[in-house]
Amino acid sequence: MSDPLDENFNPKTPTSLVRAFDAFPKTKPSYTQQTSSGGKWTIFLLLASFTLACTELRRWWGGETTHEFSVEAGVGHDLQINLDVVVRMQCRDLHVNVQDASGDRILAGQALKREGTSWKQWGAGAGTFRGGREELAEYREEDVHDYLGAAGGGARFRKTPRVPRGHEVDSCRVFGSLHGNKVQGDFHITARGHGYMEFGQHLGHEAFNFSHHINELSFGPFYPSLTNPLDNTRALTDNHFHKFQYYLSVVPTIYTTDRRSLARTLARYPNLESPSSGSDGLSVHPQRRSRNTVFTNQYAVNEQSHSVPENSVPGVFVKFDIEPIQLVIAEEWRGILGLGVRLVNVVSGVLVAGGWCFQLWEWAGEVWGRRRRRAGSVGVLGAGMGEKG
C-alpha cells in the first residue's frame, strides 16, 4: 500500500517539490465520474461564456455614449441662426425680421438671400395636410461619429434649382445665416405692409399664402449635413389668413470622442464666449480645429397653426429660448486592461454560477431518486407484513 504523501512528494520526479506546495487540491481521476448531464452542462456553460464574451467585445468596440448636463461655461454674446425656407409667395411680397428680448431688431431681409423658385420643386406636391404640418424625413439623433463626419464637410447652402420651362415662379426661397444676441427672441415671415408700419406698402389679402417648406433651421455653426427637428418639413394651408407658430427650446450641445481633452480645454479657457455661438464653434480651441469635437445646438420644438381674423397678422413665427445649460455627448472606449478584466469576470462568473447550479441539480436529482426508492420499498414491506398476520 502506497503512502498518500508519496503521491504529492516524490524526490524522483523533478516537479515534486512544486507539487508538494500546490495550494489548489486536485481530485484523483479514480474519484471522478463522467455523466451525460455533466457533459450537457459543460457545453451549455461554454456557449454562455462565449456569447457573453462576444457581447462584451462588441460593446467595447462600439464604445459607450454618455450624456452629461451642466451649467454652460463662459459668456455667450451672439448667436448664429441658419435658415433655409421656401414660402409660397413672391419674394417682393415677403417681410423677414428678427427681434430679441433685448429689443434689438435685425432686418433679416437684408442679411438673407431671396431667390424665386417653383413650389413644385420642393418636396411632394401641394394638396395634402391642409392647415397642418408634414414631416418629410424622420428626425433621429445621430451617432457621435456621424456628427463628427458631417461637421467636416463644407458649410455652404446648396444652390437654388433652376425653374424648368412650363413651371411658374410662384414661391420665394429665403436662405442664409445671420447673427443676433444670444437671448430669447423670435424671427418671423410676414407679408409686405402687415405687422410693421411701412409707408406706402400694402399687399392685397388675396396674395397671402404662407404655406412653407423648411429645408434648414439650426442655431450656431452651420453644418448642412446634420439633421435638425424642423429640417425637411412642410406646412400647407389654403386660408389667406393663417398663422404658423413654432416654439423652440435651444440647448448648447457638444459631441466629442475625446472627453479628457475637452475638459482640459474648457477648464483652461473658462471666460471665453460659448463655443456653440460663433460661426465655427471652435473658438474655444487654441488650434481652431478639432477632429474629435463638434460644437452645435440642439432644440426641441412645439408647433401650432390656426386661422386668424383679418385684423390679425398672418405669417410664420418662430420663437426661440436659449437654455442656460450645456449638454456634452461623449463616446468613450475602455482600455485593453479594462476589457480583459470584464472578460475574466464574465467567464469566471458564468463558470462559478454554473458549477453551483450543476451541484444543486445533481443534489435535487439524488433527493428525488431517494424518495422514489423509499416509496417502492415501503410497498414491498407492507405486503410482507400483511401475509404474516
C-alpha positions, 0 to 999 in steps of 0.5 A, a space after each residue: 500500500 502506497 503512502 498518500 504523501 508519496 503521491 504529492 512528494 516524490 524526490 524522483 520526479 523533478 516537479 515534486 517539490 512544486 507539487 508538494 506546495 500546490 495550494 489548489 487540491 486536485 481530485 484523483 481521476 479514480 474519484 471522478 465520474 463522467 455523466 451525460 448531464 455533466 457533459 450537457 452542462 459543460 457545453 451549455 456553460 461554454 456557449 454562455 461564456 462565449 456569447 457573453 464574451 462576444 457581447 462584451 467585445 462588441 460593446 467595447 468596440 462600439 464604445 459607450 455614449 454618455 450624456 452629461 448636463 451642466 451649467 454652460 461655461 463662459 459668456 455667450 454674446 451672439 448667436 448664429 441662426 441658419 435658415 433655409 425656407 421656401 414660402 409660397 409667395 413672391 419674394 417682393 411680397 415677403 417681410 423677414 425680421 428678427 427681434 430679441 428680448 433685448 429689443 434689438 431688431 435685425 432686418 433679416 431681409 437684408 442679411 438673407 438671400 431671396 431667390 424665386 423658385 417653383 413650389 413644385 420643386 420642393 418636396 411632394 406636391 401641394 394638396 395634402 395636410 391642409 392647415 397642418 404640418 408634414 414631416 418629410 424625413 424622420 428626425 433621429 439623433 445621430 451617432 457621435 461619429 456621424 456628427 463628427 463626419 458631417 461637421 467636416 464637410 463644407 458649410 455652404 447652402 446648396 444652390 437654388 434649382 433652376 425653374 424648368 420651362 412650363 413651371 411658374 415662379 410662384 414661391 420665394 426661397 429665403 436662405 442664409 445665416 445671420 447673427 443676433 444676441 444670444 437671448 430669447 427672441 423670435 424671427 418671423 415671415 410676414 407679408 409686405 405692409 402687415 405687422 410693421 408700419 411701412 409707408 406706402 406698402 400694402 399687399 392685397 389679402 388675396 396674395 397671402 399664402 404662407 404655406 412653407 417648406 423648411 429645408 434648414 433651421 439650426 442655431 450656431 455653426 452651420 453644418 448642412 449635413 446634420 439633421 435638425 427637428 424642423 429640417 425637411 418639413 412642410 406646412 400647407 394651408 389654403 386660408 389667406 389668413 393663417 398663422 404658423 407658430 413654432 416654439 423652440 427650446 435651444 440647448 448648447 450641445 457638444 459631441 466629442 470622442 475625446 472627453 479628457 481633452 475637452 475638459 482640459 480645454 474648457 477648464 483652461 479657457 473658462 471666460 471665453 464666449 460659448 463655443 456653440 455661438 460663433 460661426 465655427 464653434 471652435 473658438 474655444 480651441 487654441 488650434 481652431 480645429 478639432 477632429 474629435 469635437 463638434 460644437 452645435 445646438 440642439 432644440 426641441 420644438 412645439 408647433 401650432 397653426 390656426 386661422 386668424 381674423 383679418 385684423 390679425 397678422 398672418 405669417 410664420 413665427 418662430 420663437 426661440 429660448 436659449 437654455 442656460 445649460 450645456 449638454 456634452 455627448 461623449 463616446 468613450 472606449 475602455 482600455 485593453 486592461 479594462 476589457 480583459 478584466 470584464 472578460 475574466 469576470 464574465 467567464 469566471 462568473 458564468 463558470 462559478 454560477 454554473 458549477 453551483 447550479 450543476 451541484 444543486 441539480 445533481 443534489 435535487 436529482 439524488 433527493 428525488 431518486 431517494 424518495 422514489 426508492 423509499 416509496 417502492 420499498 415501503 410497498 414491498 414491506 407492507 405486503 410482507 407484513 400483511 401475509 404474516 398476520 
